[in-house]
Amino acid sequence: MKIRTDDEVVVISGKDKGKTGKVIRVDRKRGRVFVEGLNIVKRHQRANPARANAPVGVIEREGSIHVSNVAIVDPKDKKPTRVGTTRTEQGARMRVTKRSGTELD
């Protein structure tokens, strides 16, 4: 998966299409990402004595979005782009945007 935590992404399909946000968590096993402030879902949570400080009631939080429905934002022109990899002179892998060739790491 070429999207990582703290990447700036734009949603390219779904109910939040066109909105941008920062990736807060990546679930590599399921191929999903959690984007800050997008795909807000409501969950009901009851009181639990084992977790005294946990919130109780109807809680709104970010839901997951499939990785194919988001694209990385190019740092140069703020438009969606694909991601490729290249190698540095030392042999380390570097993520690069396909749109402008900007290095992401």
Sequence and secondary structure as in RCSB ss.txt:
>XXXX:A:sequence
MKIRTDDEVVVISGKDKGKTGKVIRVDRKRGRVFVEGLNIVKRHQRANPARANAPVGVIEREGSIHVSNVAIVDP
KDKKPTRVGTTRTEQGARMRVTKRSGTELD
>XXXX:A:secstr
    TT EEEE SSTTTT EEEEEEEETTTTEEEETTSSEEEEEE   TT TTS  EEEEEE EEEGGGEEEE T
TT  EE EEEEE TTS EEEEETTT  B  
